[in-house]
Amino acid sequence: MTDNATPITMFGADWCRDCIRTKKQLDELGVAYTYVDLVATPEAADVAREISGRTNIPVVVYPDASHHVEPSNADVEAKLRELALV
């Protein structure tokens, strides 16, 4: 069962331009999410890699267990609309 307060988990790092962009988009859309800082929690990179099968970030995990790796803003917004989160 999904916690509706934080339906999305985003794995990222403060040095990653795509992560900064995606985080800003989620903030601007007012979407609740859990941010996993891979600099502060480097062991979480293994979790992100297990989810995505890749080492690229950000990894955005949605409540339906689907995920995006390095998504465009359009990809994220389309998925959020599909899930009725925006």
N, C-alpha and C positions, 0 to 999 in steps of 0.2 A: 504494500500500500504506500502511496506517495504522500509525503508531507506537503500539503498545499502551500505552506508558508515558504518553503524553499524547493520548488519543483525542479529546479535546474541546478546542476553542478558544473562549474567551469574550472578546468585545470589550466593554470597559466603562470606567467612570470612577469615581473615588472620591467624586464629588459626586452620583452617581446612586443613588437609594434602591433601585430595582429591581436595579441591578448589585450593590449591597452584599448584598441579600437572596439573589440567585442564587448569588453567590460563597460566601456563608455556607452555603447548602444543599449545594453541591458539596463544600465542605470537610467538613461534618458527615457526608455520605454516604461520604467517603473516596474520591471519584472524582478521578482524575488529570486535570488540564486545564492548558492553557496560557492564561495571562491576558494579554491585550493591553491595556495601560493607554493609553487614548486621550488622557489628559492628557500623559503622558510621551512618547507617540508619536503626535502629532496626525495625521500622514500616514496612519496605519492606519485613520482614520475613513473614508477613501476606499475601503479594502478592505472594511470592514464594510458600507458603503453599496452597494458592488457585489454583495456576497453577498445582502443583504436587500432591496435596492431601496428602502430607507427610511433615515431618519436617526435613528430611535429606537434606544436601547440599553437593555439589553444585547442583543448578538447572540451566540447560542450556536450553534456549528457542531459537528455530530456526525460520527462516523467514516463514516456512510453518506452524507455530503455534504448531508444535510438540515440545516435550521436553525430556530431559534425567534428571534423578536424580542419583547422584553419578555414572556417567558414567565412563567406562574404557576408556583409550586412544583409543583403537580400535573402541569402539562404537562411540566416537566423530569423529574420522577420517572417518569412514564409512558414517556417516550422512553428514559430510562436503563434501565428494566426491559425495554422492547422490544428494546434492543440488548444485554441481559444484562450491563450494566455495574454493576448493583447487585443 
